[in-house]
Amino acid sequence: MRRILIVGAGRSSAALVRYLLEKSYEEKLKIVIADIAVENAKKLVQDHENSEVIELDIFNLIERQEIVKQADIVISMLPARFHLEIAKDCLEFGKNLVTASYISKELMAMNEEVKKKGLIFMNEIGLDPGIDHMSAMQVIDRIKGQGGKMILFESFTGGLVAPESDNNLWNYKFTWNPRNVVIAGQGGVAKFIQEGKYKYIPYHKLFRRTEFLSIEGYGKFEALANRDSLNYREIYGLQDALTLYRGTIRRVGYSRAWNIFVQLGMTDDSYVMEGSEQMSYRDFTNSFLPYKPHDSVELKLRHYLKIDQDDVIWEKLLELDIFNASKIVGIKDATPAQILQRILMDSWTLTENDKDMIVMYHKFGFELDGVKKQIESNMVVIGEDQTYTAMAKTVGLPVAMATLDILNGRIKSPGVQLPISKEVYDPILKELENYGIRFNEKEVSYLGYNPHNLGA
């Protein structure tokens, strides 16, 4: 039996584990899951005879290295900051490695040593990053193979609530790490290029610079820029493209309302608020408003941010209960961002019967035989339940498929890498279609710069 070691059994691991267990008989696999909290891992494997669950503290060097040594390949589903320790073990003991996370500078610095040992350290092979890379490169390579010249590429992804579970005014619920949602966009400026012009959006303006897109059967969405869209210009071979823009998808109206929190300072994670443990939601909101003892908190907020009483934004704020004097934060030494997350989790946590939805949208502009053309491509995935969510499927399945392709020698090129080569993306994208993860593609009239898109 070939041992596949999965380190970490969080929410994104469910579909990964199910896929590998289903393949374990024909592929002769032993699926070993190591986690400090073993109960969730045990639920995932359900006493499957080709599984093993090990309790592991990843900071226990001796135990960690022992289980890595026994593995034929290692998957790290840990938070990104812990991948490096696993990677060092894999390099030392000659094991291939797969992660769904962005390649860190520290990991990239290991590239030459990884190549010398003939190892494959595959990263960015989840959803975004992952499916976005593979689906984009498949079309870009096809266009270039026909002699076309890329002049535009836009790509957006969103983790949202499925239409049948969309029952709040924000049209949003937490489908992944809530903290990442609250602090999204901070720590830098959003940077992209549009029609040959470099564009920069500072954090305090990010949520008021959106562009719109429509997906047949699912309606209208808005997209806001990611931190640095130019990171993949060279990797994707788009050095000559006049437009390169990557971003995040939300339902229309979300960003304008979220901007209220940004303007108030509620998303700040850089300082602690005194007395946060006993603070009410109303006190928290009032903390960011001018001192006017004769005005209510509601009135102060509306005047401060010029929100009319009949504005839908006001209804959205009321829905979140941010003026409730009875609800207590209950977190000691909390930052504003931590308190806001606590408040939002009351309203935005998925219930037992809720389903999530992943939406991905690409736009390719190119010139072929002197004619400008445009292709739009989109993918929508709906989750099964609260275990096999759309997020778990779109993150876990590509990881599992890449792992098996490496183990079986179908992926051969060594090094620290991401899935942008044909030997990686073609078979994985084809197999993903069997699991309902497929792209709908159509050619449309070339639009190029569109002044009606606010992102321009």
SULVEN-V25823 format. One record per helix or strand of 2 or more residues. SS is the DSSP state (@ for helix, = for strand). FROM is the first residue (numbers start at 0). LEN is the number of residues. Records with the same first field share a line. If there is no record, write none. Layout:
SS: FROM-LEN + FROM-LEN
This chain:
=: 1-6 + 28-7 + 50-5 + 72-4 + 95-4 + 119-4 + 148-13 + 189-5 + 196-5 + 209-6 + 218-7 + 242-9 + 355-13 + 370-12 + 414-4 + 439-5
@: 10-17 + 37-8 + 60-10 + 79-14 + 104-4 + 110-6 + 130-15 + 162-3 + 177-5 + 202-4 + 228-4 + 253-11 + 275-3 + 280-6 + 296-9 + 311-8 + 335-13 + 389-18 + 421-14
